[in-house]
Amino acid sequence: MEKKSRILIIGATGRLGFELAIASIKASHPTFALVRELTSEDPLKSRKLRALSDSGAVLLLGSLQNEERLVEALRQVDVVICAVSSRQTLDQKLLIPAIKRAGCIKRLIPSEFGIDPDKTRVSGMDHDFYARKVEIRRIVEAEGIPYTYICCNFFTSYLLPSIVQPGLKAPPRDKVVIFGEGNVQGVFMNENDVAAFTISTVDDPRTLNKAIHLRPPGNVYSMNELVEIWEGKIGKKLERTYVSEEELLKKIKETPYPDNMELVFIYSAFVKGDQTYFDIESPGGLDGVKLYPHLKYTTVSEFVDSLL
C-alpha cells in the first residue's frame, strides 16, 4: 500500500478547516495543524484544539505571518491545505515563498471552497471578493506550484437554513421572497462532505493542477425548487413574492458594503447562474462526484429535514 501524504491544515480551528483536519485523520493521513496558539481563551477554539490533538493531529505553532515557523512546518509535510477565511485570502501570498523555500510540497490546495472564481460574472459589485481568489490562483500557477482547486459552491450552513431569505435565521412559514424568476439553479454542500472530497484528491494524480467541481445530484436546485421542497416538508403553500433582476441590482447598490454581499452572492448564483452555467469537465475541470462515487453526501432534502 502506498504511503499516505502528510497533510498540513492552515486554519484548522475554523469551521471548514476543522472538518478538513478530521477528514484527513479519518483517512489515515499523518495530519498537522498550523495554529497561532496551543490553548485558547475562546471555548469553541479550545475544544477544537483539544479534539484535534486527541484525534492524533500534530499541532504546530505558527502563522502565515511568521515565515520561519511556516517553513519549519512545511518541511514536515507533503501537502498543504489552506482554509483561512475570505478576509485573509491575500495573506496566502505569504505562503508562496515559504513553499518555494521548503522545497518539498507536492500539492497546495488554496483557500477557495466556493464558486469557481474564474467563472463568476459579478466583477464590479463583489468588492474584489473573487478577484482576490483569482489573484492567488495566478500567482500559484506562475510560480509552478502543483495545485488542486476545490469549487464546492455554497455551504449548506449559508443561505439554506433560511431557504435563501436574507436577514432570516430560520425558514419562512407564511411568505417567501424569490429572486429573479426563480428557475436558475444553485448548489449546496455540507462542510464535512466538502472535506471528505477534498482529502480524497490529495494523493490522486488525476486531480493535480485541476479545478475539482462538486455539483452532486440532490444538491442542485433553483429557488422555486427549494421553496417546493420546504412546502412539501411543512405541508403548506407559501405566498411568493418575486424580486426582479433590476430590483435586486438596485437593492445591492443601495445597501452598504459589506451588508450587501449576501445579495451579491444570491444574484451571482440564482440570477446569473454562476454555479451551473458551464460544463465542469471543460479544460482544467473535473467532476468530483464522478471521481469519487463511493463518497456519501448530505442532500439538500436531508439538510432541510433538520430545519423542521
Salt bridges, closest charged atoms under 4 A:
GLU67 OE2 - ARG101 NH1 3.13
GLU68 OE2 - ARG101 NH1 2.99
ASP78 OD1 - ARG6 NH2 3.01
GLU112 OE2 - ARG137 NE 2.59
ASP116 OD1 - ARG137 NH1 3.00
ASP116 OD2 - HIS213 NE2 3.60
ASP118 OD2 - ARG137 NH1 2.76
ASP118 OD1 - ARG138 NH1 2.95
GLU135 OE2 - LYS93 NZ 2.64
GLU141 OE1 - ARG138 NE 2.90
GLU143 OE1 - LYS100 NZ 3.34
ASP174 OD1 - LYS236 NZ 2.62
GLU191 OE2 - ARG15 NE 3.06
ASP203 OD2 - HIS29 ND1 3.98
ASP204 OD2 - ARG206 NH2 2.77
GLU231 OE1 - LYS237 NZ 3.57
GLU231 OE1 - ARG240 NH2 3.20
GLU254 OE2 - LYS250 NZ 2.89
ASP274 OD1 - ARG121 NE 2.79
GLU281 OE1 - LYS290 NZ 3.41
ASP305 OD1 - LYS233 NZ 2.73
